Amino acid sequence: MTNTAHEIVQLARHKDRLTSLDYFEQLFDDFQELHGDRLFSDDHAIVGGIALLAGKPVTVIGIQKGRNLPENIERNFGSPHPEGYRKALRLMKQAEKFHRPVITFINTAGAFCGVGAEERGEGEAIARNLFEMADLKVPTISIIIGEGGSGGALALALTDEVWMLEQTIYAILSPEGFASILWKDGSRATEAAELMKITAPELKELDVVDKVIPETFKGKPLSQEKVLQIVKKALIEKISQLAQKETAVLLEERYQRFRKF
């Protein structure tokens, strides 16, 4: 039985979904976390560092949510401040310097919209990431592992390929926000979700994403171990393919991928 868009929204937000740190631990070897943006502070909503994938070094970056209230408070409910995006960019530029592929894991309702974040340049930080990621001279892949909300998600998703897990969403804003703007009634979020084209199959059909990672088989959920196996195998294959391309070809294909929208 196919889930409705509203049901997919609930699954994407479920507290028991694997987090970015879970993926780092399960998919990679010898993960070493790096901290801080060298400008203001270390934003715990974004985690990242260096790891090994099939014995080869990669840079991994993810937006981290918590599983309970204390963890979510520490991680700001997965809503990064500008220093989080600047930390991510620092790690990406470091990866470029040392010729490491970049893999990002995205799960956020959106960037933090508090006064302090605005004062420290949230919009500029997101825009700078987009500008720099368009020209990174290494292979890049992003994976939506939960919610992919607005510019807060896009700031880590301007990559050679964008993947989504089957039960995730990728949208310009939440269904609640959409309903509030369009109908002045946030309670119509269920209706909004059906209109927004935010699920993985819909976005794959529109060529917004390149790959959908299955989380079910014949209507039954796959185990987390099986999903991790699928993700790891796909990453190894795609990173190997991208690494064989000339830099100029890689950048041109990335440019054309986003230019078509």
Long-range contacts (C-beta under 8 A, 24 or more apart in sequence): 1-219, 3-167, 4-193, 4-194, 5-169, 5-175, 5-193, 5-194, 5-196, 5-198, 5-199, 6-175, 6-189, 6-190, 6-193, 6-194, 8-167, 8-168, 8-169, 8-193, 8-198, 8-199, 8-200, 9-169, 9-175, 9-189, 9-193, 9-198, 11-167, 11-168, 12-146, 12-147, 12-167, 12-168, 12-169, 13-146, 13-147, 15-67, 15-68, 16-67, 17-107, 17-145, 17-146, 18-145, 18-224, 18-227, 18-228, 19-62, 19-64, 19-65, 19-66, 19-67, 19-107, 19-145, 20-47, 20-62, 20-63, 20-64, 20-105, 20-107, 20-145, 21-47, 21-62, 21-64, 23-60, 23-62, 23-105, 23-143, 23-145, 23-228, 23-231, 24-49, 24-51, 24-60, 24-62, 24-105, 26-228, 27-53, 27-228, 27-231, 27-232, 27-235, 28-52, 28-53, 28-58, 28-60, 29-53, 29-55, 31-60, 34-87, 34-91, 35-87, 36-83, 36-87, 37-83, 37-84, 37-86, 37-87, 37-90, 38-90, 39-83, 39-86, 40-82, 40-83, 40-86, 40-120, 41-83, 42-83, 42-87, 43-76, 43-80, 43-81, 43-83, 43-84, 43-87, 44-74, 44-75, 44-76, 45-75, 45-76, 45-77, 45-78, 45-79, 45-80, 45-81, 45-84, 45-108, 45-112, 46-80, 46-84, 46-85, 46-87, 46-88, 48-87, 48-88, 48-91, 49-91, 50-100, 53-101, 53-103, 53-232, 53-235, 53-236, 53-239, 54-236, 56-239, 57-98, 57-100, 58-95, 58-100, 58-101, 58-102, 58-103, 58-239, 59-91, 59-92, 59-94, 59-95, 59-100, 59-101, 59-102, 59-103, 60-102, 60-103, 60-104, 60-105, 61-88, 61-91, 61-92, 61-102, 61-103, 61-104, 61-105, 61-156, 62-104, 62-105, 62-106, 62-107, 62-145, 63-105, 63-106, 63-107, 63-108, 63-152, 63-153, 63-156, 64-107, 65-107, 65-108, 65-146, 76-112, 77-109, 78-107, 78-108, 78-109, 78-146, 78-147, 79-108, 79-109, 79-110, 79-111, 79-112, 79-113, 79-152, 80-108, 80-111, 80-112, 80-152, 81-111, 81-112, 81-114, 81-116, 81-117, 81-120, 81-122, 82-117, 82-120, 82-121, 82-122, 82-124, 82-125, 82-126, 83-120, 83-125, 85-111, 85-122, 85-125, 85-126, 85-128, 85-129, 85-155, 85-156, 86-125, 86-128, 88-129, 88-155, 88-156, 89-125, 89-128, 89-129, 89-132, 92-129, 92-132, 92-133, 92-136, 93-132, 93-136, 95-136, 95-138, 96-136, 96-137, 96-138, 99-138, 100-138, 101-138, 101-139, 101-140, 101-141, 101-239, 101-242, 101-243, 102-136, 102-138, 102-139, 102-140, 102-141, 102-159, 103-140, 103-141, 103-142, 103-143, 103-235, 103-239, 104-140, 104-141, 104-142, 104-143, 104-156, 104-157, 104-159, 105-142, 105-143, 105-145, 106-142, 106-143, 106-144, 106-145, 106-146, 106-148, 106-153, 106-156, 106-157, 107-144, 107-145, 107-146, 107-147, 107-148, 108-146, 108-147, 108-148, 108-149, 108-152, 108-153, 109-147, 109-149, 109-152, 109-174, 110-149, 110-150, 110-151, 110-152, 110-153, 110-173, 110-174, 111-150, 111-151, 111-152, 111-155, 112-152, 123-151, 125-155, 126-151, 126-152, 126-154, 126-155, 129-155, 129-156, 129-158, 130-154, 130-155, 130-158, 133-158, 133-159, 134-158, 134-251, 134-254, 134-255, 134-258, 135-251, 137-247, 137-250, 137-251, 139-239, 139-242, 139-243, 139-245, 139-250, 140-254, 141-235, 141-238, 141-239, 141-242, 143-213, 143-231, 144-168, 144-169, 144-170, 144-200, 144-209, 149-173, 149-174, 158-254, 158-258, 159-254, 160-242, 160-250, 160-253, 160-254, 160-257, 161-210, 161-211, 161-238, 161-242, 162-208, 162-209, 162-210, 163-209, 163-210, 163-211, 163-212, 163-213, 163-234, 164-200, 164-203, 164-204, 164-209, 164-211, 164-212, 164-213, 165-200, 165-212, 165-213, 165-215, 165-227, 166-200, 166-201, 166-212, 166-213, 166-214, 166-215, 166-216, 167-200, 167-215, 167-216, 168-200, 169-198, 169-199, 169-200, 170-198, 170-200, 170-203, 170-208, 170-209, 171-196, 171-198, 207-260, 208-261
